[in-house]
Amino acid sequence: MSLRRMLQRALTLFSVMSFAMSAAAATPDIDPKDDPMNPLRYIASNALTGVALAAVLLVAIGHVYSFWRYRGKCMLPMVIGDWTYALGFVVRFALHSNPDSKGVYIIFQLLIVLSPCAFIATEYMILGRLARYLDCSRHLLIAPTKIARVFVISDVVTFLIQAGGASLSTAKTESALKAGEHIFLVGLILQLVSFCIFLLIYVRFLLLVWKRDPQLWNADHSKVWYDDWRALAYALLISSIAIFVRCTYRVIELAEGFRGRLSTTEAYFYALDTLPICIAIALYVPFWPGRIIPRIDDDGSRKLANEEYRMDSATALA
């Protein structure tokens, strides 16, 4: 075989190999939704991740400042959750660069999906502090000292179930993947049911205070609106509704499966998960419980509202 013919064959083989390698490298970029190695089935947007990270960091910094100035031990889980939730978006940047990395995806899922458990636990404790401050335990179905304990235990249990399901979200076998979906879904459903019960108890509590204790309902009428206990009560209500929206979304998402439309569409993640969570936690920047409830970490803070009301009533009668 002549040298010329050998060179021609080598060049032909090199051309074919180059074309094949280019096609293989381009395939994932053309249509990520068909890439079986990409658990998201899309390439995460760094621009949206940056906006979400900035928003969460601003809230986290606001919470740290409020915790330092006004205290409130009941808010510590939310402060910690802020930073773990923000870390989830930092990991999302890595997921953009490595969409096929199962390890990065699992870390992202654990941080983003499980961090809100800390926010939910905080909501439970705020209600307990508020009921003690108003001395209105008679309007709660569960004693203020027990309501946080009961629902936090429920939150921890659902947290562990979700963590177990999330760890199987990148399983190699279809049976293990389905098992992970079912375990995760059970944890989310139990969390949603628990939170719905809490929300109903809280709404009932507000209605009974408004209906049966109108004087107490208006006890802070002489204060500026952002120092009124009702401002905190409304903030807790709106925050809880936002979390309820997020929990409902997660249940529907997992009901479709890890490869369903909700799981593989980035817009739904930001509109129905990130945005509600940001609203839920941002409300406590202006309405920090430790600023509205005096001596929130002191048992002596209980009955303070009723004492103020009785003093106002005595002054009015005089």
Secondary structure, DSSP 8 states (H G I E B T S, - for coil): --HHHHHHHHHHHHHHHHHHHHHHHHHHHH-GGG-TT-SSSS---HHHHHHHHHHHHHHHHHHHHHHHHH--GGGHHHHHHHHHHHHHHHHHHHHHH-TT-HHHHHHHHHHHHHTHHHHHHHHHHHHHHHHHHHT-GGGSSS-HHHHHHHHHHHHHHHHHHHHHHHTTTT-SSHHHHHHHHHHHHHHHHHHHHHHHHHHHHHHHHHHHHHHH-HHHHTTTTTS-GGGSHHHHHHHHHHHHHHHHHHHHHHHHHHHH-TTSTTTT-HHHHIIIIIHHHHHHHHTTTTS-HHHHSTTTTSGGGTTHHHHHHHHHHHHHH-
